[in-house]
């Protein structure tokens, strides 16, 4: 007796959304690191 199975999708349906979220998170982390570096530079060069 055989059973009916649906064909497996080639790619997961949420893969493109997941990739977009990962790219957005990476860009956010890079922006935060740049902001922190800028703040450290500003404080280090601040005339006392």
Number of C-alpha atoms within 10 A of each C-alpha: 2 4 5 5 6 6 6 7 7 6 8 8 9 8 10 11 10 11 11 11 12 12 12 12 12 12 12 12 12 12 12 12 12 12 12 12 12 12 12 12 11 11 11 10 9 8 6 5
